[in-house]
Amino acid sequence: MTDSPSVLFVCVHNAGRSQMAAGWLRHLAGDSIEVRSAGSEPADQINPVAVEAMREVGIDISTEQPKVLDWDTAEASDVIITMGCGDTCPVFPGKRYEDWSLTDPAGQPLSIVRSVRDQIRTRVARLVAELSPISGES
């Protein structure tokens, strides 16, 4: 058992946005937040342009593999962040949900994927601040 909050990032293919978000969360929160990602229809591999965009900021997501969204993973998560999957992402009752409207990086040039990467970083940083205990609190 862990007292750390857990976050699940979900997009359709689990190959771009959700993987970049998971990479940012691991980078910004370290071990203080448990990180998961999955897709409703996972791709065969992570988008190589997303890998390159993250590599540019010193985050390696190249060894990650797209995973299928399953009930147990969602059930074990405190926060579920969906990214553009609309009705294809199932709803799990009793969870905190956020839907982040972001451009799908699939088939996009590196310049667009960089922009998506930076938007995700901003949102993940805000999420970390919300989920992390206030420092100095007794």
PyMOL commands that set and color helices and strands:
alter all, ss='L'
color gray80, all
select helices_A, chain A and resi 17-32+48-55+71-75+86-88+110-131
alter helices_A, ss='H'
color red, helices_A
select strands_A, chain A and resi 6-11+34-39+79-82+96-99
alter strands_A, ss='S'
color yellow, strands_A
deselect
rebuild
show_as cartoon
